[in-house]
Amino acid sequence: MKIKSLASAKLSTRTAILFGAALFAIAALCLLCARYFFLQNLNEIEQRHVIQHVDQAEKMIDIAVRQQLKRSFDWSYWDESYQLVRQGDAAYRERNLYYDGLQSLEVDLMVFLDLEGTVVESIYATAQGKSVSLPAKFRQRLLAPEGLGSKLAAEIESEVVTGNAYAGLLRWGDDIMIVSVAPIRNSLGDGPVAGWLIWGRYLSAVFPGQFSNVLSTRISLAAIAPDDHVPTPVSPAVQSDSSGEYLTASVILNDINGTPLAVLNSSHLRTIYQQGSQLISWLAIAMFVVAVVIGGLTLLAFRLKVGSRFLAFEKGLEALVRDQYSAQMKAEGSDEFSIIEEVINQTLTKSTHSESALNDVVQKFDALYRTSNLGLLMVLDGQIVDANDTIAEILSYPSGQGLIGQSLLNLCPASSHQYCNVEALTQAVNGGQRHFDTELLALDGRIVTCKLEVMPIKQQCGEALMFSIKDVSRQKEQEGLINQMERYDTVTGLLNRQTMLALLEDKLSSGQRASCSVVYILIERFNNVVGAFGHQMADEALAAVAKQLKSMSGQGLLGRVAESEFAILLPDENYFAPYRLAKVILSSLGKPFQVEGVELRLSASVGLVLLPTTTMSAEQAISAAEFATYCARTKKSRIQIFDRQIEQQLKSHIVIQRDIANAISQGDIYPDFQPIVNSKTEEVCGFEALARWHHPELGVISPEQFIPLAESRELIVALGSCILEKSCEFLAQVNRRRKELELGALTVNVNLAGSHFSHPQLLPQLRALLERYRISPKHLIIEITETMLIDSNPAVIQQMQAIKNLGIKLALDDFGTGYSALSSLCEFPLDIVKLDRSFVQRIGQDTQSEILISSIINMSKALELKMVAEGVETKEQKQTMQSLDVAAIQGFYFYRPMSSLAAMEVALQVACDEAY
């Protein structure tokens, strides 16, 4: 049996179905409302619960701090301690300060200070289970202004020592320490303050372990980096994870000086919410089943009770249509259907008269319809009663006859229904408006943009409307294309810089500053894609990146503001939202992706400007965000918030940008030299040249500031040439003086940027310098970066080989920070590998780091490459490097960078043979 659609079903059937559907819709709406308010209440309950737990955890930490301060008074009000800081006691340490005593007191360090702030005695528990005097670097950290220095200085400098006690948290490297400061008095407490007793204990030893039986949620601490600007919320921030399984409340912990130190997180499993959601789901299924049953019963009842009258009425309509409306319907009975039948009969009568009158009108205007260049429609009561061939051509109809009899609404897309409402048009025309811009729907589905003129025409049976229509689609299309090019980027389809600035200025001028932030994204290494694959591939890569950013920007406005730079205007009052979005963007863009079958791996840096904290204009905000992005390139997180420190750097950046070209040409940027020592003899065997700049206004400018700026302004080659020549001059002077003293020659390492290796004058310059200063090529070492190896092309490799052929050695700087592998060490003509300081700094922290360092050194030896360890700052690091048999060591443990005069003095005092 052929199944009929709902549109062709009997009226009775459709009525029953619609009634059942309405009943189902009402039930579903009620269920949705109940679900919303029910789950909303559950969510609020769980939020209050997790906030209580994070407050409880914060109080536990405060209890631990206060308990430590209270216990420290037993020692600070002890006569022996009083005697120690006033007159000294050589046996005090032996009697009282030992490792087991620290463990019983549950502290990790103890420091005794006199009234001058001088350390009289101290003890520190090491990770190896021993007790030692507090190391000097830990003393500096403890008594620095950002530690306890500012509070102790206030006590020392005051005329009267108040003897106040303090306790709180303090950043201790990668950990957090509970510190307390108690005044030292005699046991009776009536003597003057003789000094201070400092106790310290690692927070991780106390929290949350000692309070695990009290805390019922997952508690964690996330340290805040010292250079991160994290706004402190008024109340704990609550958020759910991406899966909705856990609810987390966060609160900022401040250190003893009131500086943000860490984020305390309390995570709670959303059991009640999930069970409530499951209960609502089962209830929805039950309601669906009940609605289906009731709908079926309603359909059956309609068929039995009301269906017979519906069928009689339908048969009357079918007969009326079959007779082509020539005969009227038979009105039987006195129910509602009889009234409808009577209304139909009256309508038929009126329609006949109207049709006769309209035929007269059509004949009068027939000549105009046939000859007009405009499309013409005649509409009466919302129906098209006449149309000429011009409008048929505009709307792709075979002829005007194909439009006659249609409703005017059939020609109007959803966006133009207001122009197809006859009553509204009549009111507008009566009000003097006759010209309209609208859109019409063509037979083939096209949207045709038109200019419309409406003229009312009086008829015998009423008032008709005559539409004069002109097709302006091509004109509108050209206007739209011009507008598109003015507002949008042609490669990515995103808003362009001018549009972004205009929109941001509108937000700022309309008082929306409090809910707007700028997220600025810089795509790193994009020029490498252009150079390697061409502009077509680069455009495809940009489009792919734009697609990723658009999926992450949410309600924010995304635009492309420079070649490889994007900006998002984020309308969110949550201070954490821009930072969270930045982390999501970096995570997504850090993954490799395919473009036309080629795998690309890009990276990014993100700058954030929180507009509620500034009074900047739109242009200033975008510029500030751009500068913050460039500052983020030097940070491990690759995210930089524009704060007062960055604002000051921006002002300095403008001055540096103004003066750098002149500084390079005038030789104001000069090299300092850091000695490199032989690993076995610990004698100086060479130097590394490091660029320095002492600005007349800004003082000493870090290379991390002016070197990237020189690269961006294409001044890096001139800068490298300047440093190279001054280093060669220094090398010649050093070795000439050492030869007079019958000492061996030393080496000088000079760093050159990757772009320098593509410069055609590099080889001629090296030859000229070797000849001018009469330098042995083997004493000059050129350092290159891993990034340059990754981005190199065959021409650069040929340039490296040509330099090697001159006798100059090549060193790979900062090995391990980029993407180097065995292939990079094998494929390039290298002589020396410099182990990055990040590896050296991990010595003593874990055995895996030392295993990794040992493997790298053994690999270099197997490849017959000399290994130099950078960043050696402690005795332990030095001894480890010596035990691993590296060729040379460089770091603050031996020497800091020094002027050429100081380096000359050092060079003439050592008798080391050549190390490389």
Residue pairs with C-beta under 8 A, 6 or more apart in sequence:
6 14
6 17
9 17
10 307
10 310
10 311
10 314
11 310
11 313
11 314
12 302
12 303
12 306
12 307
12 310
12 311
13 299
13 302
13 303
15 302
15 306
15 310
16 295
16 298
16 299
16 301
16 302
16 303
17 295
17 299
19 295
19 298
19 302
20 291
20 294
20 295
20 296
20 298
20 299
21 295
23 291
23 294
23 295
23 298
24 288
24 291
24 292
24 295
27 287
27 290
27 291
28 284
28 287
28 291
31 280
31 283
31 284
31 287
34 280
35 277
35 280
35 284
38 276
38 280
39 273
39 276
39 277
39 280
42 272
42 273
42 276
43 273
45 272
46 247
46 268
46 270
46 272
46 273
47 238
47 247
47 249
49 268
50 217
50 238
50 247
50 248
50 249
50 266
50 267
50 268
51 235
51 236
51 238
51 249
53 215
53 216
53 217
53 219
53 249
53 266
53 268
54 236
54 249
54 250
54 251
54 264
54 265
54 266
55 236
55 251
56 214
56 215
57 207
57 208
57 211
57 215
57 219
57 264
57 266
58 251
58 253
58 264
60 207
60 208
60 211
60 214
60 215
61 169
61 203
61 207
61 253
61 264
64 178
64 203
64 206
64 207
64 210
65 167
65 168
65 169
65 178
65 180
66 167
68 106
68 107
68 167
68 178
68 180
68 199
68 201
69 165
69 166
69 167
69 180
69 182
69 199
71 105
71 199
72 180
72 182
72 197
72 199
73 165
73 182
75 81
75 110
75 182
75 197
75 199
76 182
76 183
76 184
76 185
76 196
76 197
77 184
77 185
77 186
77 187
77 189
78 187
79 186
79 187
80 89
80 92
80 95
80 96
81 112
81 184
81 197
82 184
82 185
82 186
82 187
82 191
82 194
83 89
84 92
84 112
84 120
84 121
85 112
85 113
85 114
85 115
85 120
85 184
85 194
85 195
86 114
86 194
86 195
88 120
92 121
93 121
93 123
97 110
97 121
97 123
97 131
98 123
98 131
99 125
99 129
99 130
99 131
102 108
102 109
102 110
102 123
102 125
102 131
103 125
105 199
106 201
106 205
106 206
107 125
107 199
107 200
107 201
108 124
108 125
108 177
108 200
108 201
108 202
108 205
109 122
109 123
109 124
109 125
109 134
109 138
109 142
109 198
109 199
109 200
109 201
110 122
110 123
110 197
110 198
110 199
110 200
111 119
111 121
111 122
111 134
111 139
111 142
111 197
111 198
111 200
112 119
112 120
112 121
112 122
112 184
112 195
112 196
112 197
112 198
113 119
113 120
113 152
113 195
113 196
113 197
113 198
114 120
114 194
114 195
115 156
115 161
115 193
115 194
115 195
116 156
117 143
117 152
117 153
117 156
119 134
119 139
120 195
122 133
122 134
122 139
123 131
123 132
123 133
123 134
124 131
124 132
124 133
124 134
124 135
124 138
125 131
126 132
134 142
141 147
141 172
141 173
142 148
142 170
142 179
142 198
142 200
143 149
143 152
145 153
146 171
146 226
146 257
146 259
147 170
148 166
148 170
148 179
148 181
148 198
148 256
150 257
151 166
151 181
151 256
151 257
152 181
152 196
155 161
155 162
155 164
155 196
161 183
161 192
161 193
163 183
163 185
163 193
164 183
165 180
165 181
165 182
165 183
166 180
166 181
166 256
167 178
167 179
167 180
167 181
167 256
168 178
168 179
168 254
168 255
168 256
168 257
169 176
169 177
169 178
169 179
169 203
169 253
169 254
169 255
169 256
169 261
169 262
170 176
170 177
170 178
170 179
170 200
170 255
170 256
170 261
171 177
171 223
171 226
171 255
171 261
172 200
172 202
174 223
175 202
175 203
175 204
176 202
176 203
176 204
176 221
176 223
176 261
176 262
177 200
177 201
177 202
177 203
178 200
178 201
178 202
178 203
178 206
179 198
179 199
179 200
179 256
180 198
180 199
180 200
181 196
181 197
181 198
182 196
182 197
182 199
183 193
183 195
183 196
183 197
184 193
184 194
184 195
184 196
184 197
185 191
185 192
185 193
185 194
203 221
207 219
207 221
208 215
208 219
215 266
217 266
217 267
217 268
218 246
218 266
218 267
218 268
219 264
219 265
219 266
219 267
220 264
220 265
220 267
221 253
221 262
221 263
221 264
221 265
222 262
222 263
222 265
223 261
223 262
224 230
224 252
224 260
224 261
224 262
224 263
225 637
227 635
227 645
228 637
228 641
229 641
229 643
230 252
230 260
230 263
230 579
231 575
231 610
231 613
232 252
232 254
232 260
233 251
233 252
233 575
236 249
236 250
236 251
237 249
237 250
237 251
237 574
237 576
238 247
238 248
238 249
238 250
239 247
239 248
239 250
240 246
240 247
240 248
240 270
241 248
244 270
245 269
245 270
245 274
246 267
246 268
246 269
246 270
247 267
247 268
247 270
247 273
248 265
248 266
248 267
248 268
249 265
249 266
249 268
250 263
250 264
250 265
250 266
251 263
251 264
252 260
252 262
252 263
252 264
253 260
253 261
253 262
253 263
253 264
254 260
254 261
255 261
309 335
309 337
312 332
312 337
313 337
313 340
313 341
316 329
316 330
316 341
317 329
319 327
319 329
320 327
320 328
320 329
320 344
325 348
325 351
328 344
328 345
328 348
329 341
329 344
329 345
330 341
331 338
331 341
331 342
331 345
332 338
332 341
350 461
353 460
353 461
354 380
354 461
354 462
357 459
357 460
357 461
358 380
358 385
358 386
358 459
358 461
358 464
360 460
361 378
361 386
361 457
361 459
361 464
362 378
362 385
362 386
365 378
365 386
365 466
368 376
369 376
369 386
369 387
369 388
369 400
370 388
370 389
372 388
372 390
372 468
373 390
374 390
374 468
374 469
374 470
375 387
375 388
375 390
375 391
375 392
375 393
375 394
375 395
375 450
375 467
375 468
375 469
375 470
375 471
376 386
376 387
376 388
376 390
376 391
376 466
376 467
376 468
376 469
377 384
377 386
377 387
377 391
377 403
377 408
377 466
377 467
377 469
378 384
378 385
378 386
378 387
378 457
378 464
378 465
378 466
378 467
379 385
379 408
379 422
379 464
379 465
379 466
379 467
380 459
380 462
380 464
380 465
381 422
381 462
382 407
382 408
382 409
382 420
382 422
383 405
383 406
383 407
383 408
384 403
384 404
384 405
384 406
384 407
384 408
384 411
385 404
385 405
385 464
386 400
386 404
387 400
387 401
387 403
387 404
388 400
389 399
389 400
391 397
391 400
391 403
391 469
392 398
392 399
392 400
392 402
392 403
394 440
394 442
394 448
394 450
394 469
394 471
395 403
395 411
395 440
395 441
395 442
395 443
395 448
396 442
396 443
396 444
396 446
397 403
397 443
402 443
403 411
408 420
408 422
409 417
409 420
410 441
411 420
411 440
411 441
412 419
412 420
412 438
412 439
412 440
412 441
413 439
413 440
413 441
413 447
415 439
416 438
416 439
416 440
418 424
419 425
419 436
419 438
419 452
422 465
425 454
425 465
426 456
426 463
426 465
428 434
428 436
428 454
429 454
429 455
429 456
429 465
430 456
434 453
434 454
434 455
435 451
435 452
435 453
436 451
436 452
436 453
436 454
437 449
437 450
437 451
437 452
438 449
438 450
438 452
439 447
439 448
439 449
439 450
440 447
440 448
440 450
440 469
441 447
441 448
442 448
448 471
448 473
449 471
449 472
449 473
449 475
449 476
449 477
450 469
450 470
450 471
450 472
450 473
451 469
451 470
451 472
452 467
452 468
452 469
453 467
453 468
453 469
454 465
454 466
454 467
454 468
455 465
455 466
455 468
456 463
456 464
456 465
456 466
457 463
457 464
457 465
457 466
486 498
486 499
487 495
487 496
487 498
487 499
488 494
488 495
488 496
488 499
489 495
489 496
489 559
489 560
491 539
491 542
491 543
491 560
492 542
492 543
492 546
492 560
493 543
493 546
494 546
494 550
494 558
494 559
494 560
494 566
495 503
495 557
495 558
495 559
495 560
496 559
496 560
496 561
497 559
497 560
497 561
497 562
497 622
499 559
500 557
500 559
500 561
500 567
500 569
500 622
501 618
501 619
501 622
502 618
503 557
503 569
504 516
504 518
504 569
504 618
504 621
504 622
505 617
505 618
507 513
507 516
507 569
507 571
508 516
508 611
508 617
508 618
508 621
512 571
513 611
513 612
514 573
514 611
514 612
515 571
515 572
515 573
515 612
516 569
516 570
516 571
516 611
516 612
517 569
517 570
517 572
517 577
517 578
517 608
517 609
517 610
517 611
517 612
518 567
518 568
518 569
518 570
518 608
518 609
518 611
518 621
518 622
518 624
518 625
519 556
519 567
519 568
519 570
519 578
519 581
519 582
519 585
519 606
519 607
519 608
519 625
520 561
520 565
520 566
520 567
520 606
520 607
520 608
520 609
520 622
520 625
520 626
520 628
520 629
521 549
521 565
521 566
521 567
521 568
521 585
521 589
521 604
521 605
521 606
521 629
522 564
522 565
522 604
522 605
522 606
522 607
522 626
522 629
522 630
522 632
522 633
523 542
523 545
523 564
523 565
523 566
523 589
523 602
523 603
523 604
524 602
524 603
524 604
524 605
524 633
525 602
525 603
525 791
526 538
526 541
526 542
526 563
526 564
526 602
527 564
528 791
529 537
529 538
529 541
529 600
529 602
530 538
531 791
531 793
532 793
533 598
537 595
537 596
537 598
540 595
540 596
541 595
541 600
541 602
542 560
542 564
544 593
544 595
545 566
545 589
545 602
546 558
546 560
546 566
548 588
548 589
548 593
549 558
549 566
549 568
549 585
550 558
552 581
552 584
552 585
552 588
553 568
553 570
553 581
554 581
555 571
555 572
556 568
556 569
556 570
556 571
556 572
556 581
557 568
557 569
558 566
558 567
558 568
559 566
559 567
559 568
559 569
560 566
561 567
561 622
561 626
562 626
565 626
565 629
567 622
567 625
568 581
570 577
570 578
570 581
572 578
573 612
575 610
578 608
578 610
579 608
579 639
579 641
582 606
582 608
582 639
583 639
585 604
585 606
586 604
586 606
586 638
586 639
589 602
589 603
589 604
590 603
590 604
592 599
592 600
592 601
593 599
593 600
594 600
603 638
604 638
605 629
605 630
605 632
605 633
605 638
605 639
605 640
606 629
606 632
606 638
606 639
606 640
607 624
607 625
607 626
607 627
607 628
607 629
607 630
607 631
607 632
607 639
607 640
607 641
607 642
608 625
608 628
608 639
608 640
608 641
608 642
609 616
609 621
609 624
609 625
609 628
609 641
609 642
610 641
610 642
611 621
614 621
614 624
614 642
616 624
623 650
624 642
624 646
624 647
624 650
625 642
627 642
627 646
627 649
627 650
627 653
628 640
628 641
628 642
628 646
629 640
630 708
631 640
631 646
631 649
632 638
632 639
632 640
633 708
634 704
640 646
649 705
652 698
652 701
652 705
653 705
653 709
655 695
655 697
655 698
656 695
656 698
656 701
656 705
656 706
656 709
657 709
657 713
659 695
660 706
660 709
660 710
660 713
660 715
661 713
661 715
662 668
663 669
663 693
663 695
664 710
664 715
664 718
664 719
664 722
665 718
667 722
667 726
668 693
668 694
669 691
669 692
669 693
669 706
669 719
669 722
669 723
670 691
670 692
670 693
670 723
670 726
670 900
671 689
671 690
671 691
671 692
671 723
671 726
671 727
671 730
671 900
672 689
672 690
672 692
672 897
672 898
672 899
672 900
672 903
673 687
673 688
673 689
673 690
673 727
673 730
673 748
673 897
673 898
673 899
673 900
673 903
674 687
674 688
674 690
674 890
674 895
674 896
674 897
674 898
675 684
675 686
675 687
675 890
675 894
675 895
675 898
675 903
675 906
676 684
676 685
676 686
676 687
676 688
676 747
676 749
676 868
676 888
676 889
676 890
676 915
677 683
677 684
677 685
677 888
677 889
677 890
677 894
677 895
677 912
678 684
678 685
678 887
678 888
678 912
678 913
678 915
679 869
679 881
679 882
679 885
679 886
679 887
679 888
679 889
680 882
681 912
682 889
682 894
683 910
683 911
683 912
684 746
684 895
684 906
684 907
684 910
684 912
685 746
685 747
685 888
685 912
685 913
685 914
685 915
685 916
686 746
686 747
686 748
686 749
686 781
686 888
686 915
686 916
687 730
687 734
687 746
687 747
687 748
687 749
687 903
687 907
688 748
688 749
688 751
688 783
688 890
689 723
689 726
689 727
689 730
689 748
689 749
689 750
689 751
690 703
690 897
691 703
691 706
691 707
691 719
691 723
691 751
692 700
692 703
692 897
693 700
693 701
693 703
693 706
694 700
694 701
695 701
707 716
707 719
709 715
710 716
710 718
710 719
711 753
711 755
714 755
716 753
716 755
716 756
717 753
717 755
717 756
717 759
720 750
720 751
720 752
720 753
720 756
721 756
721 765
723 750
723 751
724 750
724 752
724 765
724 769
725 769
727 748
727 750
728 748
728 769
728 770
728 772
728 773
728 775
728 780
729 773
730 748
730 900
730 903
730 904
731 746
731 747
731 748
731 773
731 775
731 779
731 780
732 773
732 774
732 775
733 904
734 746
734 748
734 903
734 904
734 907
735 745
735 746
735 775
735 776
735 779
737 904
737 907
737 908
738 744
738 745
738 746
738 907
738 908
739 745
741 908
743 908
743 910
743 911
744 911
744 912
744 913
744 914
745 776
745 779
745 914
746 779
746 907
746 912
746 914
747 778
747 779
747 780
747 781
747 809
747 914
747 915
747 916
748 779
748 780
748 781
749 781
749 782
749 783
749 811
750 780
750 781
750 782
750 783
751 783
751 784
751 785
751 813
752 762
752 782
752 783
752 784
753 785
753 788
754 784
754 785
754 787
754 788
754 791
754 792
754 796
756 762
757 784
757 788
757 792
757 796
757 799
757 800
758 795
758 796
758 799
762 799
762 803
763 799
763 802
763 803
763 806
766 803
766 806
766 808
767 806
769 775
770 777
770 780
770 806
776 807
777 806
777 807
777 808
778 807
778 808
778 809
778 916
779 914
780 808
780 809
781 808
781 809
781 810
781 811
781 831
781 832
781 916
782 803
782 808
782 809
782 810
782 811
783 810
783 811
783 812
783 813
783 834
784 800
784 810
784 811
784 812
784 813
785 812
785 813
785 814
785 818
786 812
786 813
786 814
786 815
786 817
786 818
786 819
786 820
786 824
787 818
788 796
789 812
789 818
789 820
789 824
789 828
790 818
790 819
790 824
792 828
797 827
797 828
797 829
800 810
800 828
800 829
801 829
803 810
804 810
804 829
804 831
809 831
809 832
809 916
810 828
810 829
810 830
810 831
810 832
811 830
811 831
811 832
811 833
811 834
811 868
812 820
812 824
812 825
812 828
812 830
812 832
812 833
812 834
813 834
814 834
814 836
814 870
815 833
815 834
815 835
815 836
815 856
816 835
816 836
816 838
816 839
816 856
817 836
817 838
822 859
825 833
825 859
825 860
825 863
825 865
826 863
830 865
831 865
831 866
831 916
832 865
832 866
832 867
832 868
832 887
832 916
833 856
833 860
833 865
833 866
833 867
833 868
834 867
834 868
834 869
834 870
834 890
835 853
835 856
835 857
835 867
835 868
835 869
835 870
835 886
836 870
836 871
837 870
837 871
837 891
838 871
839 849
839 852
839 853
839 856
840 853
840 869
840 870
840 871
840 872
840 873
840 877
840 881
840 891
841 871
841 873
841 877
842 849
843 849
843 850
843 853
843 876
843 877
843 880
844 874
844 876
844 877
844 880
850 880
853 880
853 884
854 884
856 867
857 867
857 884
857 885
857 886
860 866
860 867
861 867
861 885
866 887
866 888
866 915
866 916
867 886
867 887
868 886
868 887
868 888
868 889
868 890
869 877
869 881
869 886
869 888
869 889
869 890
869 891
870 890
870 891
871 890
871 891
871 892
872 878
872 881
872 889
872 890
872 891
872 892
872 893
872 894
873 891
873 892
873 893
874 893
875 893
877 891
877 893
878 889
878 891
878 893
881 889
882 889
887 915
887 916
888 915
888 916
895 906
898 906
